[in-house]
Amino acid sequence: MASSEIARDINRSSVLDSIRIGQPLSRADLARQTGLQRSTVSLIVDELIDERWVVEGALGQLPRGRRPRLLYLNTHRAGIIGINVMPRQTVIALADLNTRILAQESIATQLDPKIFIKVLCSYTQRMIEHHPEVAFEGIGVSVPGRLDYEAQRVEFAANLGWHRVDLKEPLERSTGLPVQIENAANACALAEVWSGAHEGVTDLIALTVSDGIGTGIIANGHLVRGPSGAAGEFGHVCLNPDGPECKCGGRGCWEVYASNVAAIRNYSGQKDNGTRTPEGKLSNGSGTSFADILSLAERGDRRAGRALDEMARYLGLGMAMLVNGLAPAVIVVVGEVTRVWKRVSPIIEQVVHECAHTHAATRIEPADDSKQPRLRGTIALVLQKHFRPRLFA
């Protein structure tokens, strides 16, 4: 049975999340939206104001009667550090309670995790020290790899070359803040339903396309991790057992055909999956980057265009698998490939139409990369402790 303390926590979170989503709101608005008694809402709001989570603003307008005082989140109360680890670059950001990015900087992602963690801790400490006016709530970290969620440890990140790496303990020790780590694709899914264009959607897949392929799955209102935390590794589903070798140790994985690295390999006519220099820069012999291929295709280069068309075809094949197996309401594509969405989207849609026969009404949409979905997901990791969105109970 639920204790009275649990009930109070749920009511408090419901009020706080309603303010976050609908601000500005009056106490009467909150009572209507949450279904709580007005007296209960008033007690909770007074407590949130005392703790500086919420502030009162201007008077609202009513046709008659006493004008209500409107409520807002106190964006000056707390800050969250978000860290997005990618194969070549890591971004460290400070955000407020509305997930608005206040400051950020980038560092190189070193191949040696020990060296990288030392540098990361130093830069994170500096970010905190440069904002003494902020009360920090915690740190959220996204990593492109498989995690042990119970231990909060990176078990295997193929495109980083990491095995059993502990980011949590060094960061907590150096900053004194609680740290929450999440798979990058899951962080993107969290961002979409927390403060993105698909807020409130209960069946969604965030498909991250970069050096690898990641899928963050929300099904029936819950983030799917599985008992070991390895659920959603569709990037390593085998499409061709005789295909090119994958960094995971298998062959013919989806990401070998549909990732940025695959497009570089196709463009360069190389048979390997690409290697990294000591600085972490991707190299496929020719020195061509995925950004180069995008730019060349936009300028009409046929060879670059063919590489992107092949990438789109394999993206479509993998998405058809997702539609057949999970039938989500929407698949949100995250990554640089969305820059050429007008080119790749018709190919993806055609392949999905030909290969997905469940008649699921799944929409395929590009994420707004300018809103940094991975970073916003890391921030939501920390905020959900207080707001407890419905989707992540």
N, C-alpha and C positions, 0 to 999 in steps of 0.2 A: 504494500500500500504506500501511496505517496505521502510523505510527511508534510506538515505545514510549512517547513522550511523550503522544501522542494517546490511547493505550490507558490510560495512568495517569489522564489527565484524565477520561476516560469513567468509569472505575472510581470515581474520587473523587466525581464528580457523582452517580453511582448510589447510593453509600453515603450521601452528604449528603441526597439527595432522599428516600431510604428513611427516614432519621431524621426528616426534616420531616413526612412523611406518617404514619408509624407510631409516633412517640415516645410513651412511652419504649421503647427497644429495647436488647437486649444485643448484644454482638459476635456471639454465636452466632445470634441472630435475623437479624442483618444478613447473615451468611454464607448462611443458608438463603434469604433473600429475594432476594439479588443473584446467587446462584450462584457467588460468589467463594470462593477458599480462605480459611480462617480466618486464616492467617498474613497474607494480603494485606489482609483486612479490618482486622486489628489494626494493621498499619502505617499504613493510611489513617486510622483512628480516632485513633491517636497524633498523626499530623500535624495533623488537624483540631482536636484538643484543644490542641496547641501554638500553633496559629494562632487559638485562642479562638472557632472556629466552633461547637464542641461542648463540652458540659460533662458530667461524670459526676454522677449523682444517687444515689438510694437503691439498696440491694441488692435484686435481684429474688428471687422465691420459686421454689424447685424442690423436688420431692418428695425428692430426695436429691442428694448431691454439693455442690460448691462453688457458693455463691450468686453469680450474675453481677451486675456493676455496670451499672446502666441508664444510657442515654445520651439526652441532650436537646440541642436547639438552644440555643445561648447567646444568648438574646434581648437581652442587654445589650451584645452585641458591636458591632452595627451598626444603623444606621437608614437608612431610605429616604424620600425626599421624593416624594410623589405629588401631581400637579397635574391637576385636572379642569376644563378650560375649557368653559364653557357659554355660550349667547348672553347671558344676563343676569348670571350669577354664576359666579365661579371659586373653587374650593375648593383650598386648599393644606394638605396633611396630612403628618404624620410617622408612620411605621409601623415596627414591629420585624420581625424575620425570620419571624415567624409571621403576617405581614400584619395584626397587631393595630394599630389606630389609636391612637396615644398622644396626639396633639394635632392640632388643625386649626383653620383660620379661613377666612373667606370675604371676597372682595373683589368689587367690581363689575367686570364685563367691559366695558371701554370700547370704543366703536366704532372709535376711532383706534388701530390696533395699536401705533404708536410710543409713545403715552401709556400704553397698557395694559402693554406689555413693561417699561417703566421702573418702573411700580408693582409689577408681578409680581416683578421681580428684587429690588426693595427688600424686599418682604414675605418672599420666600424666604430672602434673606440674614438677615433678622431671626429667622425660624424656626430657622435653623442656629445663630445666635449665642445664642439662648435655651436651647440644649441642648448646652453645651460638653462634656458627658460622653459624647456619642454620636459614634461613628466612622461618618460617612456614606458609603454605598456609591455613591449616585447619585440621579438625579432621573428619574422617569417622568412623561410628560405625555400626556393624552388630549385630542384636539381633534375637534369634529364637522365634519369636512371631508375633502377628498381630499389626500393627502400625496405628496410625492416622497420615497420611502423611502431612496434612495441619498443624496440631499442632506439628508434629515431636515428638510424644509421644508414648510410648509403651502402647497399649490398653490392650492387654492380651497376656501373655507368659505362656502357660500351664506348660511347663517343668521347668520354673523358679518360678512359683507360684506368678507372678507379675500381678497386675491390675493397669492400669492408672499410669504408672511410667514415670516421666520426667527426662530423661538423658541429654537432650540438654541444658537446661538453667543452671544447675549446672556446667557442663563442660565449657560452654561459659563464665560463670562468673569467674571461677577459672583460666582459661587459656587466656582469651581475644581473642580466636580464634573461627571462625565460625564452627558449628558442623552440620553434615548431618547424619541422622540415616536411616538405611535400614533393611528390613527383611533379615535374613541370606541367605535364598535360592535365593532371588533376587540378593544379593551381589555376590553369586557364579555364577549366570548367567551373571552378569555384568563382572566378572573377566574372564570368558571364552571367551567373545567376545571382551573384551578390550585388553588383553595381553596374552590370553591363546591359546590353540591348535585350538580353533574354531573362531578365530578372523574373523569378517566379516560375520559369519553365521546369517541369519535373522529369522530363526525359530528353537528355541532351548529350551529345558527344563533342568534346573539344579535340580536334585533330591538329596536333602540332607537327609542322613540316619544317625541318631544318637539316642538320647533318644526319638525323635519324627521323623516325616516325613515332609519335606518341599519341595515345588516346586516353583522354580523361572522360569517364563515363558516369553520368547521372541517370539512374534508372528508378522510376517510381519515387522520386524525391530524395534519393540517397546516393552519395558518392560510393561507387563500387570499387572496393579494394581487394576483397577476398580474404580468406583466413591468413594467408602469408604476406599480403600486401602486394602481390605480383599480378593481380587482375588488371586486364586492359592492355597487356603487352602485345597488341595486334601488329605492331611494327615488326615483330619477329615471328609472325605466322609465315610458314613456308608456302610460297607460290610456285616454286620450281626446285625440286630437290637436286637438280643438276645445275642450278644457277650459280652465280658468283658467290664467293665466300663472304659471310657477314662477320662483323666484329664480335657478334655474340658467340661465334663458333659454329653456327649453322650455315646453310647454303640456301640461296634463293629466297631470303626473307623479303617481305613487302618493302621494307625500307631500302633494300639493295636496289630496288627498281624505281622507287617513287620519291626518294629524298633529294635534297639539294646535291649531295655527293653523287647520287646516281646521274643527275643532269650534267654535272661537271664531267663525270666519266664518259657519258655518251657524247658530249660535245668534244672532248679531248681524244676520243677513240681509244681510251686506255682500258685495260682489263682489271686493274686493281681498284680497291675502294678508297684510295687516297691515303696519304700519310700526313703526319704533322711534324712541323719543324719544332725545335726546342722551345720556341716562343708560343707554340700552339696554333700557328697559322696553317690552314688547310692547303695542301699542295698536291696537285695531280700532274706533276711533270711540266705541264704547259704554263703553270702559274695563274691559270684562269680561275676566278672566283665565281660563285653563283651570282653575285651582284653584277659581275661583268656580263654574264650570259643574259641576265634580265635587260641590261642596258643595250646589248647588241641586238637582242630580239626586238626591242622597242624601236630600234633604228632600222629594222628590216633585214637583219642578218638571217639568212635562211638556215644556216647550220645551227645557230642558237635557237631559232624557232622550232626546228625539228626536235632538238633536245628537250625543249619545254613541252612540245606536243606529246612526246613519248612519256615524259614524267606525268602529264595530265592523264594519259590513258591508264597508267598503272595506279594513279591516285583513285581514278574511277573504279578500277577493279577491286581495290581494297575497300572503298566506301560501299560498293555493292555488297560485300561480305558483311559490313556493319549493318546495313539496312536489312539484309536478309536475316541476320541473327538477332538484332536488337530493336529494329524498327523505331529509332528515336524520332522525336518531333523535329529535331534540327541537328545537323552536323555543322559546327562552326570551325572553319579552317583558319589556323593561326600560322603565320610565317611570311617570309619575303615573297613567296610565290603569289600572294594576294595582290602584289603590285601589278601583275599581268592577268588579273582575274578575267577581264573581257576575252582574253585569248584562251585561257585554260578551262574556264567554266563550261562552255558548250561541249567540249570534249568529255569532261568529267560527267556532266549530266547525261550525255548520250550513252556512255558506257554503263552508268548506273541504270539507266532505263532499259538497256539490253540485258543486263546481268542480274538485276534484282527483280524477282517475280512475286514478291509478297504483297504488292500493291500498297505498301506503306507510303503514307503521304509525308515523306521526310524532305525537309528543305535543306539545301546546301548553301551556306552563306559564308562570306569572308569576314573575319574579325577585323576590327579597326586597329591596325598595328600601332597607330599613333597613340592609342590609349594604353599601350604597354600591358597587355592582359596577364603576362606572367608576373610582372611586378604587382599588379593589383590583386592577383591571387594570393601572393605572399602576405600582403597587408590584411586581406580578409581572413587568412589563417589565424591571425592574432585577434582580430576584432570579433570573430564568431564566439569566442569565449564569453563575451559580454552580451552580444546581441542574439546569439543562438538562432540563426535563420532556420526556418522550418525545414530546409532541405538537408541539414547536416546534423540532425539529432543523433 
